[in-house]
Amino acid sequence: MAELENTPLLKPRREVVFVDNSDALANCVAELATQDGAFALDAERASGFKYSQRAYLIQISRRNSKLYLIDPVAISADGDIAAFSALAELLAKDTWILHAATQDLGCLAELGLKPTSLFDTELGSRLNGLERVGLGAVVEHYLHLQLAKEHSAVDWSKRPLDAAWLDYAALDVDVMHEVMDGVRTDLEAGDKAAWAAEEFEALLGFTPKGPKPDRWRSTTGLHDVKDQRGLAVARELWQAREDLGRKLDVSPGRLIPDVSISHVAKTLPRSRPILAADKSFHGRASRNYLDTWWEAVSRGLETNDLPPLRVPATGIPNHRNWPNKFPKAAARLSLARTGLTELAEQLKLPVENLISPEPVRQVCWIERDDVDHDVLIQELIGLGVRNWQAAFAAPILIAAIQRADEELTRQAPEHTEP
């Protein structure tokens, strides 16, 4: 059978209503309340442009409703959740349809908008075994429509918003109900609907991860800095950039790039004029805020609080070091990965959706005299593994643990009496 060609979808197929004040929001809520069924939602942030992760546009529709584009900043510049309380109350009454829900749940929660039930079309597509799960690819797969995606990385904090951007934003919720129908049909046909329901239920408790300690150590190029004084300068410059970015609500990398921080950490300029004359220290704010940067460099040069060259490891050792240092654990992990990969192929889903890598490493790290199926199930669930995942993964992990011990025992050299 010949494949169907994808038809470009350039304009929304339903009426689009732009909502940028409290009265318009009240009308939006009232009109949506007259409709039935799930809410298709999407949110646009200004990642890469702004420091905050707030929503600069929220798109909502029900199956037969108009497409509402809500400007939350125009309605409440400071993001007061009281301004969105009526919308939050309405949205809590039915399922949310989101694509890659974890990308939007955080910024929506900042406005008091939280789901009581949801359907993630991206996660459902993963469980269905689709190779490409971006919204455009999923729409092509299920609807044979081609969405324009050229505005996916624009600065959504810009006002007024370009008309073409608004069309792009509206399209996402225009197609979402039909996409959900297709994903759900495949989940049911593959006996995966119960798995998806458990995954979606778990997403209701999602909260964005907090910042990692010592985030400054992830600065690009910092691996070339081999002394503590240079690391201290990098830490102070990174923190000064972070503070200024937060104050100005500008993405820190747009002030000075990572490479500028790493360069200064390696060269350690001894005066403000030297820093000012260094052409390798660049960026949009490199000269306008030179005093800020020099004060940070000075703190790094003078502090007695020198960071260690390496952060002491916490938790289990890095699994990349297991083959040489912990061969038993490495053998268990290798066999477990092989078995889980084979099972994932049989189930037609990515292995990371069968079970994420970290709990597998945690289980394989432990030395055990024996392994009980029910005990291992509870151990996996305690590590955040879903019930359906644990049921599939436990037999594979038990077999890997037992087989690894048996193989290592056979490979051990025999000792004979002299």
Steps between C-alpha positions, in 0.01 A plus 500: 500500500641838401572742782271799528661834431504755779291809437650828627287660772595866488202662670280399793177331393295663773446856617789637705430734793784700654449559873702784652291648782291382793164558328609301196623224731163490676328464161747227403424304818125545456507381138725202573265403783217455248700228322568142608803278509873525545703820481785514250772717653838633401725774632775708348797619704796718406775250576836627385377860519369543855626382837156399620316197369161671516236446235472785250211343311248230592297323232173325593222330311230241547404268217238729342599834652683800366877508543592731787842660520547649846767761573560446874750786527249754366238370743734502801852634461613347828332164439244533779320165513182671619461647151473146361294337775182465291699342218671267746166391643365422153811315386488277808166358384627289210804334346787704359654395168866602483791404280815442710318604815808550715605793282186698583371381838749712694421836339125430512522412869663839565163651400305259719397283203531134599343190340292241680529265202717512189585327173853551366503441124881494486533239774216300348679509165816368665307212651356432154854464366511804270858577401443878490280652769524875449156652450558560130603139440209363706251719312641373170475140618142514625338780299718522186521873558821699494538774759726797442761503780721792398391709800580244769804690631380860483498747790145464631553788744501744207196726472302539287509137393536443128183375327690207346617398848143497624392278211784263587395495866133442420576202276637300794164490679302486175621144433544367851165324546541309174854404595377371836240287320767340283742441785228353719381265224853361459549467876182296526587288197842424650361422847697795634216723619545392864872579479425844363240568767756424771757724332251786466395463864863527607538825303240666723762513773771639274707791628798643311836391639670746729840643407799272539762597756809660350326568168789725408716191452300425184636814332619417148880486482553482875654154474819672381534691830738296714548715812274600790556874456374483144197303615430762767503774234268294279260442790481869587458609138232237442309609810527868406362417155219298659406783738503760222297275272239454771489874570464594132291191412746416224637156422849502659668372184383812318698720743838331465550152354649205684818522295566848642473368855733208426749728324524735797530204738803381300670838447426660842524872403654702782331835434180652365679655196646161407153346513353788299768465229460124464313438175439139598282624784192590298123497501216750485555613858876452519576872498176662624531306825879485517500610865277204587734257328817649646357492852423131449851431367648686798300289744626186332860620508486596868276239662629235737194288418661303220286231339644149475626396161248216502173463683498193726277233353169426668279197454614203298818528289472603137401190305765573237764403757335173596670265248846568647414563864179308560484213248212320672276805487610565141408146400156531657441834329614376159272197510210709629540753220507228237187333638309825538594615150374173353177524699445861393536397136241228552263748663571758227594790722825680589696326774508822706121491509505139611716608795736794546873426535558622856285246690658223290845616611384527861370143499805357324744673734384312809674176602234243590507147638156447353239702314127466563255601228253680727775674694659621175163628376465714812861616468436614144178679595690675778742625236215659305436217256135462397314180591471387138869567441602312814291199398684477167847592625523291817535157330766642265696649789476184710627291209787743441603497866495121521670444166776752572589329826499160331722615213749673726518188717575287194763746377683514836832311486510172685738478796668164558704388795877499436 
